[in-house]
Amino acid sequence: MTQLEALALVQRMRDLVGEHPGARYQSSEQLDRIAFSLGGVGKTTYFDEKVSAAIEYARIWCSPRKWQQYGPDPARLRANVQNSLYQLESVIRQELPPPTTVPKAE
């Protein structure tokens, strides 16, 4: 998997999460596919931990009930979700090769 492909999956996770907690409960299957796609792609267990954390926070956010364990104000959970996605992006940039540029033929 390339860095761009992995970053596209993180963007897809951002899209699935949406603005409001519990509003995207149907996204669980898509999160499973993303987790499967990113699993084992990195070079370290740290990478896998960041994938797991981001998926778990996204699942909690998308669940109609689970997000409520963080209280009536979703701001704290939203911060955790965004932070986990940022950390996942960061580890992707560190561990996966950057895109290569192909020289133009003259």
N, C-alpha and C positions, 0 to 999 in steps of 0.2 A: 504494500500500500504506500502511496506517495504522501508527502506532507500535505499537498493540496487536497487530496481525497479525504484524508483524516480531518483536516480543518473544515471541509464541507460537511462532514458528519456532525461536527460540533455545532456548526451553524444550523443544521437541521434540528439538533437538540434545542437550540435557542428558539427556533420557530415553534417547536412542539410545546415548549414550556408556556409560551404566551405571556399575557399580562396578569391574569388573575388565577389564583390557586384553585385547584379543583375543577377548572373549566375544561381540561383536556384529558379526562379519564380514559378516553378511548385510545390514547397514544401509547399504551403499554406495549403493544405488539411491535410498534415501530422502535421503541426504546430497546426492546429485546434484540431486534435486528442490528441496531447501531452497536450495542454492547458486543454482540457476536462478531461484527465486522472489526471492531477495535481490539478485541481480546487477543492477546499474544502478539500484537503488531510491534510493540515497543521492545527495547533491548533489556529493560530492567523490570523488577517487580514494582518499583516506584511508579512506572508508567501504568501498569495494571491497577495499582491502587487508585490512581487519579481517575482512570476510566470508571472503576467501581463507584467511587465517591460521586462523580458527576451523574452517573446513571441513577444512583440511589436518591440523591437530592431531587433529580428531575421526576422520579417516580413519586416521591412524597408530594412534590409541588402539584403534580397532575392528579393526584388522588383526591376525590371529594371529601374524604375523612381524615386521611393521614396528616395533611398539612395543618389541621387544627390543633395537633399536639404542640405546635409552636405558639399557640395563643391566638387571640382574635385579630391581631394586627400581623399581616403577613410580611412585614418589612424585614424582620430578622431572617426568616426562611428565604425570602427573595435574595437577600445578601449572601446567604450560604450557597444558593443555587448559582448565582452569578459568579461567586468566587470559585466554586468548584469547576465551572466551565472555563474560567480564565486560567486556572491552574492546569487544566487539561490541555488547553491551547498552548500554554507555555511548554509543557513537557513534550508535546507533539513537535514543536519547533526545535526542541533540543535533541530529540532522539530520532526523528525521521529525516531522511535526506531532503534538502531543499530542492525545489524544481530546478532542472537544468535548462539552460538556454541552448537552443540549437542554432548554430551559425547559419546565416542566410547564404544561400548559394548565389554566386554571381554569374 
